[in-house]
Amino acid sequence: MLIDKFLDYLQKEKNYSTYTLRAYQTDLSAFKKHLHSHDKDLQQATNKDVRYWIASLSEKRMSEKTINRKIASLKSFYKFLLKTQTIDKNPLEAITGLKVRRKVPVPFSPDEINALFDLELFDDDFEGIRDKCIITLFYTTGIRRAELIHIRLNDIDFSKNELKVLGKRNKQRIIPLLNSSIDTIKEYLEIRENEFSGKEIPDFLFLTRKGKKIYEMLVYRIINSYLSRVSVKHKKSPHVLRHSFATHLLNNGADLNSIKELLGHSSLAATQVYTHSGIEQLKNVYKKAHPRSKR
């Protein structure tokens, strides 16, 4: 009941996305289950209970990033309970997040990306052309997976070569589209129309074979499947394509501020995480080229 009230508040007052609400529900339900195993409910939780839970998550080899997200979920939840006078003391008051070991994703090389499109890996049917369009948009715009899933038909402005996306915290941004990306989208829209002619379908750009809005796991499987054919890198995901987009732009002369705007980041610090490998390349060029570097 308390969790439902909190989620209702996030949805109506904060306008959080369905994906974010689902993450909060998962985290809070897991903590509730932990408390029940110790004969307690959410209102009776103490600082010690939270610490025990965090320790149990670490023992399960859960990543620091995931644990910190769960801690953040609890903090928001108990602030809400305190604000609504449901509890007198916040059990998260002295709890801090874990130190995260930063892992820099390895981007795909331009050769790997070129091979993906040059080797004719995509079939000429609905799913093949759809998959090609999905990968094209990921690599040429740097959008997030959730942003791609929620693209609607009227978000594309063919006259201006622009794409409108809704990013984190419902921040809208406009992304320029290459002529080649426009051609790929038009090719997909043509087969999409033929595939579902006369059927009632949602106005989302990307659909499943059954005419439903595409979903997160399917998008991940599509990316992983095609990239596995051209790359031996361990991680093959939409996020790595986003990282590749940023890194390749930086390596070809784009400035960080422009990349920041394209990615929809609120700060340059976030952008630098994605473009770490590009910065390292710039450092090497700098050291080799500057006259003082040989002294």
C-alpha positions in Angstrom: 0.0 0.0 0.0 2.8 2.4 0.9 4.7 1.6 -2.2 1.6 2.1 -4.3 1.1 5.5 -2.8 4.7 6.5 -3.5 4.6 5.3 -7.1 1.3 7.2 -7.6 3.0 10.3 -6.3 6.0 9.8 -8.7 3.7 9.3 -11.6 1.3 12.2 -11.0 3.5 14.8 -9.3 6.9 14.0 -10.8 5.8 12.7 -14.1 8.3 9.8 -14.0 8.4 7.3 -16.9 6.9 3.8 -16.8 10.4 2.4 -16.9 11.6 4.4 -13.9 8.5 3.5 -11.9 9.1 -0.1 -12.6 12.6 0.2 -11.3 11.4 1.8 -8.1 8.8 -0.9 -7.6 11.3 -3.7 -8.1 13.8 -2.1 -5.6 11.2 -1.3 -2.9 9.5 -4.7 -3.2 12.8 -6.5 -2.8 13.5 -4.5 0.4 10.0 -5.1 1.7 10.6 -8.9 1.2 13.9 -8.6 3.1 12.2 -6.9 6.0 9.4 -9.5 6.1 12.0 -12.2 6.4 12.9 -10.5 9.7 9.3 -10.0 10.8 9.3 -6.3 10.0 7.4 -4.0 7.7 8.5 -0.9 5.8 7.6 1.5 8.5 9.6 -0.4 11.1 12.9 -0.4 9.1 16.0 0.9 10.9 19.4 2.0 9.8 20.7 -1.5 10.7 18.1 -3.2 8.6 19.2 -1.1 5.5 22.9 -1.9 6.2 22.2 -5.6 6.4 20.3 -5.5 3.2 23.1 -3.7 1.4 25.5 -6.3 2.7 23.3 -9.1 1.4 23.2 -7.5 -2.0 27.0 -7.3 -2.1 27.3 -11.0 -1.1 25.2 -11.8 -4.2 27.9 -10.1 -6.2 25.5 -7.3 -7.3 27.4 -4.4 -8.9 28.0 -1.2 -7.0 26.0 0.8 -9.5 23.0 -1.4 -9.1 23.2 -1.3 -5.3 23.5 2.5 -5.4 20.4 2.7 -7.5 18.5 0.6 -5.0 19.8 2.8 -2.2 18.6 5.9 -4.1 15.2 4.3 -4.5 15.0 3.7 -0.7 16.1 7.3 0.0 13.4 8.7 -2.2 10.8 6.4 -0.7 11.6 7.2 2.9 11.8 10.9 2.3 8.3 10.6 0.9 7.2 8.8 4.1 8.8 11.4 6.3 7.2 14.2 4.3 3.8 12.6 4.6 4.4 12.0 8.3 4.1 8.2 7.9 7.3 7.7 9.8 9.2 9.8 12.4 12.8 8.9 11.5 14.4 8.2 8.2 16.4 4.9 8.3 18.5 6.1 5.3 19.7 9.2 7.0 23.3 8.0 7.5 23.5 5.7 4.5 25.8 6.6 1.7 26.3 5.0 -1.7 29.1 2.5 -2.5 32.2 3.6 -4.3 31.8 2.6 -7.9 34.7 1.2 -9.8 34.4 3.0 -13.1 34.4 0.7 -16.2 34.9 2.4 -19.5 33.0 0.6 -22.3 35.1 -0.3 -25.3 33.5 1.2 -28.4 33.2 -0.6 -31.7 35.7 0.5 -34.2 34.7 2.3 -37.4 35.7 -0.9 -39.3 33.3 -3.0 -37.3 30.5 -0.5 -37.8 31.2 -0.4 -41.6 31.3 -4.2 -41.8 27.9 -4.3 -40.1 26.4 -2.3 -43.0 28.6 -3.5 -45.9 28.3 -7.2 -45.4 24.6 -7.3 -46.3 23.6 -8.9 -42.9 20.1 -7.6 -43.0 17.3 -9.5 -44.7 14.9 -7.7 -47.0 11.8 -8.6 -45.0 10.1 -6.4 -42.4 12.2 -7.5 -39.4 15.5 -7.2 -41.3 14.8 -3.7 -42.6 13.5 -2.7 -39.1 16.6 -4.0 -37.5 18.8 -2.1 -39.9 16.9 1.1 -39.2 17.2 0.6 -35.4 21.0 0.1 -35.6 21.3 3.0 -38.0 19.5 5.4 -35.6 21.5 4.2 -32.6 24.9 4.8 -34.3 24.0 8.0 -36.2 22.2 9.8 -33.4 23.6 8.3 -30.1 20.1 8.0 -28.6 19.3 5.9 -25.6 17.4 2.6 -25.8 14.3 4.0 -24.0 14.4 7.0 -26.3 14.4 4.9 -29.4 11.5 2.7 -28.1 9.3 5.7 -27.6 9.9 7.4 -30.9 6.5 8.2 -32.6 5.9 8.7 -36.3 5.4 12.5 -35.9 8.7 12.9 -34.0 10.5 12.7 -37.4 10.6 15.9 -39.4 11.6 14.9 -42.9 11.6 18.5 -44.2 14.2 19.5 -41.7 16.1 16.2 -41.3 15.4 16.2 -37.5 14.4 13.8 -34.8 12.6 14.7 -31.6 13.3 12.5 -28.6 12.2 12.5 -25.0 15.2 11.9 -22.7 15.7 11.4 -19.0 13.4 13.4 -16.7 11.2 14.1 -19.7 13.7 16.5 -21.3 13.0 16.9 -25.0 15.8 17.5 -27.5 16.1 17.8 -31.3 18.7 15.7 -33.0 19.9 16.2 -36.6 19.5 13.3 -39.0 21.9 12.3 -41.8 20.5 12.0 -45.3 21.4 8.3 -45.2 19.5 7.9 -42.0 16.4 9.5 -43.6 16.7 7.1 -46.5 16.8 4.1 -44.1 13.8 5.4 -42.1 11.8 5.9 -45.3 12.7 2.4 -46.5 11.5 1.0 -43.2 8.3 3.0 -43.2 7.4 1.7 -46.6 7.7 -1.9 -45.6 6.0 -1.1 -42.2 3.0 0.2 -44.1 2.8 -2.8 -46.3 3.3 -5.2 -43.4 0.4 -3.8 -41.4 -1.9 -2.4 -44.1 -5.5 -2.3 -42.9 -4.5 -3.2 -39.3 -4.9 -1.0 -36.3 -1.4 -0.4 -34.9 0.1 2.1 -32.5 1.9 5.2 -33.9 5.3 4.2 -32.4 8.0 4.1 -35.1 9.3 0.6 -34.2 7.0 -2.3 -33.9 7.3 -6.0 -33.3 6.3 -8.5 -36.0 2.8 -8.7 -34.3 2.3 -4.9 -34.6 3.0 -4.0 -31.0 5.5 -1.4 -29.6 9.0 -2.8 -29.5 10.3 -3.6 -26.1 13.7 -3.3 -24.3 14.9 -6.9 -24.3 14.0 -7.3 -28.0 16.1 -4.2 -28.8 19.0 -5.6 -26.8 18.8 -8.9 -28.6 18.7 -7.3 -32.0 21.9 -5.2 -31.3 23.7 -8.2 -29.7 22.8 -10.5 -32.5 24.0 -8.4 -35.4 27.1 -7.0 -33.6 28.2 -10.6 -32.7 28.7 -11.2 -36.4 31.3 -8.4 -36.8 32.8 -8.0 -33.4 34.4 -10.3 -30.8 34.1 -7.6 -28.1 32.5 -8.9 -24.9 29.8 -6.3 -24.5 27.5 -5.6 -27.4 24.6 -3.4 -26.5 22.7 -0.2 -27.4 24.8 1.6 -24.8 28.1 0.6 -26.5 26.7 1.9 -29.8 25.9 5.2 -28.0 29.5 5.2 -26.7 30.8 4.5 -30.2 28.8 7.4 -31.6 30.3 9.8 -29.1 33.9 8.5 -29.4 33.9 8.5 -33.2 32.6 12.1 -33.3 35.3 13.2 -30.9 38.0 11.4 -32.8 36.9 13.2 -36.0 37.0 16.7 -34.5 33.7 17.3 -32.8 33.9 19.3 -29.6 32.7 18.0 -26.3 29.9 20.6 -25.9 28.3 19.6 -29.2 28.5 15.9 -28.2 27.0 16.7 -24.8 24.0 18.3 -26.5 23.5 15.4 -28.9 23.7 12.9 -26.1 21.3 14.9 -23.9 23.7 15.1 -21.0 23.2 17.7 -18.3 26.9 18.1 -17.7 30.3 17.7 -19.5 31.4 15.3 -16.8 28.8 12.8 -18.0 29.9 13.2 -21.6 33.6 12.6 -20.7 32.8 9.2 -19.3 31.4 8.1 -22.7 34.3 9.6 -24.6 37.2 8.5 -22.4 38.9 6.5 -25.2 38.6 9.5 -27.5 40.3 11.7 -24.9 43.1 9.2 -24.5 43.7 9.3 -28.2 43.8 13.1 -28.1 46.3 12.9 -25.3 48.6 10.7 -27.4 48.3 13.0 -30.4 49.0 16.0 -28.1 52.1 14.4 -26.6 53.5 13.4 -30.0 52.8 16.8 -31.6 53.7 19.4 -29.0 57.3 20.7 -29.2 57.8 20.7 -25.5 56.8 17.0 -25.1 60.2 15.8 -26.2 62.1 17.8 -23.6 
